[in-house]
Amino acid sequence: MICMAFLAVACMVSCRGPQGPMGPVGPMGPAGNDGNDGNANVVSSTVNVRTSDWYWDKTSWRVDLNYPAINADIDNYGAVLVYMDNGGTWRQLPFTFYYSDLVNGQEVFCSSSLEISTYVNGVSIFWTENDFYDGYQPDDHVFKIVVIAASMYNARQDVDYSSYEAVKTAFQLAD
């Protein structure tokens, strides 16, 4: 009986050894067909917002975008990045731009600010003029929304998240 116990213990111990090398990386899977680019940790898509989509909410123009990739984990711990196409350059929101306008023959300096608010299943974009006046309804605009799980976002602190091009390259996003 003692010999059998000794033999059983010896077999269990002898099965352990140093871990072998990591195997090769498998082939990339096929592209998804849900209209979003990305993977289980990163989802990205382009959203076209028309002038008629914006509504006035007493202090700013606002558009609410349904985005199911924003779940409770993403909203609480992950990252939701929104970029606006500004003359061929992607600008991360929040974003403020400055311009001048003629009012009664005098040059007036103005600013517009774009900000976001995220929630489960969506993101709101706010367009605020520095005078809080509703006279200027935003035109059609194109936005990129990138949703990143907390584990991936924290693991990739080497990425310049303010640059859509850097995010696109780091996470292999298609345009």
N, C-alpha and C positions, 0 to 999 in steps of 0.2 A: 504494500500500500504506500509506504514511504517512497519507494522507488518510482512508482507511477506519479505521485505528486511532484517529485523532483523532476521527472521527465516532462511533465506538463508545464511546470514553471520554466524550465530550460527552453522549451519550444516557444513559449510566449515571448520570452526575452530575446531569443535569437531572431524573431521576426522583425525586430526593430533595427533600424540602421539610419544612416544619414539620408536626408531627402535628396532625391535625384534632381537633375536640372529641369527647368520649366520646358514644357513641350512647345512646338512651333505655334505661332498665331494662326488661327483658322482663317479661311477665306471670308471676305466681307459678304454679308447677307444681301438679299435683293432689296431694292428701294421700296419703301412703304408706298401705299396708295391712298393715304388719307388726306393728301393735300398739304401735309406738314413735312418739313425736313427735320432730320435729327435722329436721335436714338432714345433709348429708355430714360436717359438722364438729361437730354437736351432736345427741345422741340422749338422749331422756328418756322415762321411763315410771314408772308407779305400780306398786308391788309390795305385795301384801297378805301379811303374815306371820302365820300362825296360831300359837296357843300350842303346838300339837303340833309345829311346825317347829323350835322351839328345842331344843337339846340341851346338856347339861352337859359342859364340857371340863376339869373339875378346878379351874378358877379363875373361870370365868364361863359364862353362858349364851351360846350361839352359834348363828347361823344362817348357812348358806352359800347364796348366791344365784347361780345361773347367769346370766351377763350377757354374751352374745357380743359386744356392742359394745365391750367392753374388750379391745382387742388389745395387742400388745407396744408399739406406739408410744404408745398412750394410757397404758398402765401405766408406761412409762418417762418420758414427757415431757408427757403431757396431764393432764387433771383429771377426777377422779371425785368428784362431789359427792353426798352422801346427806343427805336431810332426813327427819325423822320428824314425823308429824302429832301434835302435842301439844295436845289440846283445841282444835282448829281453827286452830292456829298451826304453821307449818312451822319446825322447829328443825334447824339444820345439825348434823350429827355431825362431830367429837366433841361430846358434850353431857352435862353433869352436872346432875342435879336433886336437890334436897334435900327431905326430908320428915321428919315425926316419927311415931313409932309408940308404942303402949303395950306394954310388956313387964313382966309381973308387977306391973302397976299403976303403973309408972313410965314417964314420957315419955323415949323414947330418940330421939336425932337420928341420921338415916341419910342416905346418899346412894347414888345409882345413876349409873353412868357408861356411856355408849354410845360405842363406838369402831368404826372400820372398818379393814379391811385389804383391799387390792385385789390382784388377780392376773389374769393373762390369762384371759379368759372368765368372770370372776366377782368377787364382793365378799363378804366375811364381815363380819357385824355381831356385836359382842361387847357383852353386857349384864353389867356387873360391879357387885355390891353392895359397899359399903365394908367389909363383914366377910367377903367372899369365901365366904359361905354359900350353899348351893344350895337353900335352902328356898323361895325365891320364884322361880317360873318366870314369865317375862314373858307378858302377855296377848297377844291379837291386836293387831297394830299395822300402820299403813300407812306406807310409805316412798316417797319419790320419789328416783329415781336419775337423775342428769344426767351424761352423759359428754361432755367437750369436748376436741376436738383441740387440741394445743399451739399451733398457729398462730392459731386463733381465740381461745383463752384469753389468749395473750400480746397479741393485737391489741385485746382488750377489757378492759384494766386499769381502765377507768372503771366497771365493774360491781361492785356490792357482792355478792360471791359468798356471803356469809353469809346473804343474804336470798333465799329461793326466789322471792318475788314479783319482785325485781329481775332475777334470772336469767331468769325466765319472760318478763318484758317485753323484756329485752335480746335474747333469742334467739327471741322469738315462739313460745314453747312453748304448746301447748294443754294444758288440764288433763285 
